[in-house]
Amino acid sequence: MRKQLTGDFNQRKLARLVTIMELLSSDSGSSVNALMKSTGVSQRSIYRYLNMFDSSGYTIIKSNNKFRFTNLSLTTSNNGN
């Protein structure tokens, strides 16, 4: 039973991460309140997520009380294929 609870927790956390990434990827960005409402977590948790993205190498800017990613791009290498 404990293993199932851990799996559910990880799925919820992953879903929150994806939601936050989607909101921060929009041109207009997102306020902390909007992030809280969309994910159901506290203000402190939102700032933890923002710090996690920042420490992972994502550049986050704040403008008009909204946060957003800047220069977010996915690069792939096809190694000549």
PEQUISUL-V841013 format. One record per run of one state. SS is the DSSP state (H for helix, E for strand, - for the rest). FROM is the first residue (numbers start at 0). TO is the last residue. Records with the same first field share a line. If there is no record, write none. Layout:
# PEQUISUL-V841013
SS=FROM-TO, FROM-TO
This chain:
# PEQUISUL-V841013
-=0-0, 25-28, 30-30, 39-41, 55-58, 63-64, 69-80
H=1-24, 31-38, 42-54
E=29-29, 59-62, 65-68
